[in-house]
């Protein structure tokens, strides 16, 4: 069902291919299924295969009737064979009670790979069943673009147009998109911010004629399948830590999809102590948690560009819960925020928000200090986004609390920042090697809906 309550409920396969709902809302399940019986955690040296088993079990209830258990297991296996970590993710201890959940061992070195390698295969499966083509349109502040493009590259039924803010990603993030040699992928640099890119994507989905003409689809975390696939690594981390203590998860966040997936895992029954949203200087989420007011400010360019966002789309899903499933009330609050740049919860709903979520922020100088401190104390290099999470976790953790900070990108994606903080240039994984020597292919467009829509029409093979 839609968070704005004016679009009909759809099954999983239709939601997968739909992106946002026609009423502008985001799809959420009518009911959150409980976690299925889970396999017991094994010893650290026998963990290979646990993630794949958990993924098939955790996601199956959301896809009932749409994907068979055998086909889902096969897609999960195919998706994660491309990862350089035997069990997809990795836990690294910073101290006895603080661990990094390394999510960057996929083909583009970012946490987005964990969901998108599977989502790309789900798209292929469903489009093949329907004998249809689709054009994926998306916006990226850094890592989603290359992860989505890599997930669907060379697929016969899918073209992808990915918008990114010109000059506001790292060079490596940009080159990962612009040097990808595949005929069905299009990197588009927009003269504006990520929020501008995201607004263009939403406007294209709101254009019913364009949506039907090109058969638009989405892979941003506005697509429920992305959130569903991200739930799995929260469950995996709990299991790999022994399944006895309820950890607190600290999540670097911009568009709110990753921390929202942790919230869904908790609703499914995962034992968690707290969820902490970690922001950079673009701290609308942490300010919202503190005050109950959404207040947009100009987007500031930071060392953690994937978090340089002021309009966090997935927050609407949590707002829908805070309004007890009242789509009209959710739509009114979101509309007020977009019209005025401000909107506030009443005191009761603010109390409910803070019972579900904690938050804080780190500026660039504090981010560099966190990177240096982690390197000197544990010999681990972290990228700036992960460093924001680590710094916030250290600031907010309670005595004796078991904390897991999500490590969202390989440090080699941000070599300048890592070197500035630690004096060490991180060694790139094979997927990032040689990027500087490859030719770039990118379309630059103004922040203009007509221009972007025309490109999408030209790409469509419908």
N, C-alpha and C positions, 0 to 999 in steps of 0.2 A: 504494500500500500504506500501511498505518497504521504510525505510529511505535511502536505498542505491540504490533503483531504478532498481534492476536487478531481482526481483521476481514478479510474477503476483499478482495482487490485489486479496484479499480473502474476503468472507463475515465474519460476526462476529463469527459464530459458528466455522468456520475453523481457524480463528485467535485465538480463545479461546484455541483450542487444539494444536496449532502449536508451541507456544513459539516464539523464534526468527525466522525471515524469512530465507529461504535457502541461501540467499546471505549474511547472517550475520547481516543484518539490523534489526530494530525493526518496528513492524507494527504501523501505525498511520491511522486515518480516512482520506479519501480523502477530506472530508469537515467536519468542526466542526459545529454541529447543534446548533442553538440558544437554550437558556434555554426555556422550555415550560412555559405556564402560571403557576404561582406558587400560592399556597394557602397563604393567608395573615397570618402573624405571630400572634399567640395567646398570652394571658398573661402567665407569667412564671409558674403559677400553673395549666395550662391547656395544657401543651406542649406535653404530651404523645401521640404518634401517628404521630406527625409532621414529624419526621425523616423518618419513613416508607413511608409516603405519598410522601415526597420529593424524596426519593430514587427511587421509582417506576416511578415518572414523569421524573426525570433528566436522568436516564439511558435508558429509553425506546427508545429514538431516535437512540441510538447506536446499539440497538438489533432488529431493525425493521425487521420483517420476520423470525427471528430466535427463539424468545421466545414470546408467546402471553402475552398480558397485564395481564390476570388473573393468568397465571403461574408465571410471574415475581412477581406479588404482593404476591402470596403464598410463593415463595422462600424468598422474602424479610422478610416476617413475620416470617418464620421458622428460618432464619439466626439470627435475632435480638432478638428472644425469649430467647436466651442463655445469654443475657447481663444483668448485675445487675443494670443498670440505666434504668428507664422506657422509656426514649426517646433516648436510645443508647449512646448519648454523653452528656456532661454537660459543661456549662460555669461557671467559677468561677472568680469573680472580684478580681484582685490584687489592683487596685485603680479604680477611676471613668472611666478612659480611657484605662485601660490595663486589658485584660481578658485572662484566660487560657481556651483553648478548650480541655477538658479532653476526650481523645480518647481511654482510657485504661480500659474500663468497660466490655470488653469481656472476654471470657473464659481463655485466657492466659495473660491478663493484659497488652496488648500492642496494639498500634494503628493498627497493621497489621490485628487484628481480624475483624475490621470493614469491610475491603474488603474481606478477605479470607473466612469468614464464608459464604458469598454469593457466592464467586467464587467456593468453594467446591461443592456447590449445583448446580451451572451452569455446572460444569464438569459432575456430576452425571447425570444430565438431558440429556446432549448431548451424553454422552457415551451410556446411555440407549437407546436413540433414534437410535443410530447407531449399537447397540449390539456389542460394542467393549470394550476392556481393554486398560489401559494406565499406563505407569510408569512416574510419575512426578519426575523430577530431579531438584534440586535447590541448591543454595548456600545461606548461612545466615551468617551475622556478629553478630547475636544475637537473634532477636525477630521473624524474618520471619519463622525460622525453626519450632518452637513450634506452632506458629499460623497456618502454613500450615498443619503440621501433625495433629493438633487437628481438623482442618476443614475437613480432608478426612479420619480420623481414622475409621476403621471398614467398609469402603465402599467396596462393592464387586468388583467393576470394576476398582479400583484405588490402585496402590502401590506407595509409595513415598520414594525416597532416598534423604536425605537432608545432604549436606556437610557443615561442619563448621570448622573454623580454630582451631586446637588443642591448648588449653590453652589460647585462646584469647576471650572467652566469659565470662560473669560472671558465678559463680557457679550455680545460680538459672536458668539462661538462659540455661546452659548446661543440668541441671537436668530436666528441662521441656521437653527437647527432649529425653533424654536417659531413663527417667522413664515412658514414655508413653507406657502403656500396650495395644498394638493393633498389630495384626499379619501382617498388611500391611504397617507398618512404619519402616524406617531404618535411624538411626542417624549415621553419618559417620564423624569421626574426621580426618581432613587432616593435615599433617605436613607442614604447610605453613600459609599464610595470607588469609584474605577474598578474596582479589584480585586473589590469586591462585585458590581458590575454584570456583570463578566466571569464571575464564578462563577454568577450567576443564568442567564446565557446557556448556560453549559456544563451546568448542571443541567437546563434545558429540553431540550437535545439528548439528555441521558441518559435522559429520560422517553420511552420508546419509544411509549407511547400518545399523548402530546401531539405527539411528532415526526411520527407518521403522521397523526393527526387534522387537524393544521394544515398539514401538508407544510412543515415548517420548513426554512429555508435560511439561509445565513450570508454576509455580505460583509466581516466583519472579516478581518484578515490570517490568521486561521485557515483561510480559504478559499484553496486553492492558486492559484486563478486570480488573486487579488490579487498574490501573490508573483511569479507568472509575468509579469504585466504590468509590474511594477516593475523587472524585470531589464533592460528595454529601455533605460531612460534611462542606465544605467551604460555600456552599449554605445555609445549615442549620444554621451555625453560623451567617451569615448575617441576615437571617430571625429572629432568636431568639433575635438578638440585636435590632430589630425593623424595619429593612429593609429601614432605612432612610439615614444613614451615610455609606459611603464607607470605610470599615475597611482596615487597613494594616495587613497582615498576616506574622508572623515571624515563620519560619519553621526550626527546627533542621534537618540537612540533611547529608546524606552520599552517598547513591546511586542515589539521586536526584529525586526519584519517587514521594515522597510526595509533594515537592515544585512544581514539574512539574504538578501534579494534580491541584494545585491551579492556575497555569498558564492556564490550559485547562478551568477551571471554568471561568476565566477572559475572555478567548476567546469566551466562550459561552454567555457572556454578564453579568456575575456577577459583580456588582459594587465593585471594590477594589481600594484602593489608591495605595498601593505598595505591592510587595512581597519581603521579606527579607530572604535570605538563611543563616542559622546560622551553622558555622562549628566549630569543635574542632581543635586540633593541626594539624590534617590531613586536611589542609585548601585549597585543590586544587580548590574547587568551589569558595571560597571567593577571592582567588588570581586571578582566571580566570575573575571574575567580575571586579576586580580592574584594571587588566593589559591587558586583552584580550588574555593572553597566558595560554595554558594548559601546566603545567610543573609538572611531577610526581616526588615525593620524596619518600624515604622509609616510609613504614607505621609505625607510632608510636602507641604504646599501651597507651590508655588513660582511664580515668574514665568513658567515654561514648563509650564503645566498638562497639556499633552498627553503629557508625559513623567513625570507623577506616578503611577508604577506600581511595584509591587514583585514582581508575578508576571507575568513576560514570556512569554506563551504560545508565541511562535515559537521560543524557545530550545530547546523540546523537539525541533524538527527538527534543530538542530545537535547536540544530545545524542545523537540517534539515529545520526548519523554517527560521533560520537566512540566510540560503543559498537559500531561496525562493523555496523550494521543489526540489532542484537540488541534486539528489541522488549520482551522480558521484562526485560532489564537497564535499558532506558530507563524502562519503566513503574515499576520498583522505585525508581529514583532520584527520579522525579517524585513518586511516592507518599510516599516518605520526607520529601521537602521539604514536601509539603502537610500531612503529619501533624505534623512536628516543627518546621517553619520553617527547617530546615537540612538540607543534604546536600552531599557533597563528592566530587570526582573523585579518582581515584588519581593519583599523580605522573606516570605516563606519559600519561594522557589530558589532564592539565593542560598538559603540554608541548605536546601536539598542539593544544590550544585556543589557547595563546599563539602558536603558529606560524601560526595562521589569523587571529588577531584581536588587536588592541591596544585599549586603552581608557583613559579618564580621565574626570574629572568637573569641573563648574563650579558653584559656589554662586551665589546671586542677586546678591551684590555684584560678583562676578567677571563675571557675565553682563551686568550694566549697564555695567561697564567695557569689556567687549568690544564692546558696541553703540556706545558713545561712541567708542572707538578706530577702529572701521571707518568711522564717519561722518566723523570728523576726517581720517582718512588717505586715504579714497577717495571721500567724498561719497555713500556707499551706506548706506541704512537697512536694518537687518535686524531681524527679530522675535526674541524671546527664545530660541526653540528653535534657530534658525539661529545665534544668538550663542553658544550653548553649543557648537555644532559648531565655529565659528570659533575660539573660545578654546582648545578642546581641540586643534584642528589646529595652532594656533600653538605650543602647549606641546610637542606631540609630534613636530612635523615635524623632519626631518633636513636637513642642509645639501644644497642642490641637489635636494631631493625635489619632484616635481610633485604638488601636493595639490589635490583637488577636494572642497570642503565642500558638502554638500547643503543648500540653502536650502528649508525645508519649508513655510513659511507666509508670506503677504504681511504686511509690517510693519503695515499698517492694521488687521489683526485684533487687534493688541495696542497700541492707540494710547497708552494710559497709560504702559506700560513704555517704549515708544520715546521718548515725550516726556520722561519722567524721565531717560533716559540721554543724550538728544541735544538737548533743548529744541525739537525739531521734531515737530509732529503730522503723521503721514503722510497723504497724500491717499488716500482710499479708491477702489478701482476701482469701476466701475459696479455690480458684483454686490453690493457692501457698502453702497452709498449708500441712505439712507432706511430702514435697518433699525430705527432707533429710533422711527420713526413708524408701524410696522406692528403690528397686534394680535398678541399671542402666544397660542398654543394649546398647552398642555402638561398632561400628567397627572402628578401627583405620587403616588408610592407608597412604602410602607415597603420595607425590604430583606427582602422576604418572597416566597418562590418561589410560593406559592399565589396571592397577589394578582397577581403579574406573569403567571403562566400563565393566570389567568382573563381578563385583558385580551387576551392573545394569542388565546385561544379565541373571544372576542367579535369580534375583527377578522377571523378566518379566513373565507374564502369557499369553502372546500372543500366 
